Amino acid sequence: MNEAKHIPNGVIHMLVDTCVWLDLAKQADGGKVVAILRELCDRGGIELLVPQVVVDEFERNRDRVQEAMTRSVSAKFREVRKAIDEHGRGEGRQKALDELDNITHQMPLVNELATQTFDAILDLLHLGRAITPAPEIKEQVVERALAKRAPFHREKNSVADALLIEIYGDAAKTATDSDRYCFITHNTKDFSAAHGDTRHPHEDFADFFASPHSRYFNSLQAALIAYLPSEIENLDLELDFYEEPRALSEVLPYLSKLQDQIWYNRHKNLEYQIESGEHKLVDRYQPKNHQSTTVRSVWKQALEAAREVEEKYGLDELGPWDDFEWGMLNGKMSAIRWMLGEDWESTLDT
């Protein structure tokens, strides 16, 4: 059961159901949890027990879950945006639409992070201790099915689930005083108490969790905190790598400033060329000399635009820049515009 127990320090042997891994891959912070678990495994504090059926089910369901994630989110966004666009009123309408645009902008990165989490989980499974069920384990599964004991109590094909719990029971019975074993699943309908607290195992599995060295969990995070609270707290700080994608409302003003700064610098260079006589002001556009001449009316508009930029940002934000700073400005603007969908060839245009 999940009551507090005094257990000697030692390796924690975890058998984690496939559904837990798939759900973890869908979580926004799933990558961080996987990184923490990987670190704990590398340190030798945790050993994952990995039956081949878990790996097979994870790989078989991966594409379906990823596709469902993308399709579900996209469909919901379209429906919500359409409803707000058609029926929204007042100031909140535009604010809501802007926020949806921000989320839509972030989705490609979020989906990519989810893909990375799937890959990280699969790597973790391959690093665990692979377990091949002995013939007697398969016989026990058959006996469990004939007796209609959980997980066969729900009139469904539960062979894989039964194999999983029998493998766990066989492994847990070898526990020594320094070992700790736990079985973790989100499939509470098949594994948890039929009429009670889902944090407790079904009574048909009671023998597997009778020892103080064997525990049942319906949450991976709960298991980690129960066994290694201080380690989890420390690693949570050390592995704080997950950065939320920046909102479009934050990116666009920054991009606008970069474009204004770069345009202003080019404007001042042109102004110097005009004052030095290298570049001429003319009354009409001259196709043959367009690179060395500027129409006076256009230049007048440019001077007005430059004054507006100066008032908006202040001269301290407008250079002059050395070669390194100039390269950084252009690089930032180019990278942001490319990320927003422009071709590389046009990302330096201002």
Sequence and secondary structure as in RCSB ss.txt:
>XXXX:A:sequence
MNEAKHIPNGVIHMLVDTCVWLDLAKQADGGKVVAILRELCDRGGIELLVPQVVVDEFERNRDRVQEAMTRSVSA
KFREVRKAIDEHGRGEGRQKALDELDNITHQMPLVNELATQTFDAILDLLHLGRAITPAPEIKEQVVERALAKRA
PFHREKNSVADALLIEIYGDAAKTATDSDRYCFITHNTKDFSAAHGDTRHPHEDFADFFASPHSRYFNSLQAALI
AYLPSEIENLDLELDFYEEPRALSEVLPYLSKLQDQIWYNRHKNLEYQIESGEHKLVDRYQPKNHQSTTVRSVWK
QALEAAREVEEKYGLDELGPWDDFEWGMLNGKMSAIRWMLGEDWESTLDT
>XXXX:A:secstr
  S     S  EEEEE HHHHHHHHHSTTHHHHHHHHHHHHHTTSEEEEEEHHHHHHHHHHHHHHHHHHHHHHHH
HHHHHHHHHHHH  SHHHHHHHHHHHHHHHHHHHHHHHHHHHHHHHHHHHHHSEEE   HHHHHHHHHHHHTT T
TGGGSS  HHHHHHHHHHHHHHTT  TT EEEEE S HHHHB TTS TTSB GGGGGGG STTEEEES HHHHHH
HH HHHHHHHHHHT        HHHHHHHHHHHHHHHHHHHHHHHHHHHHHTSSEEESS  GGGTTTEEEHHHHH
HHHHHHHHHHHHH GGGS    HHHHHHHHHHHHHHHHHTT  GGGTT  
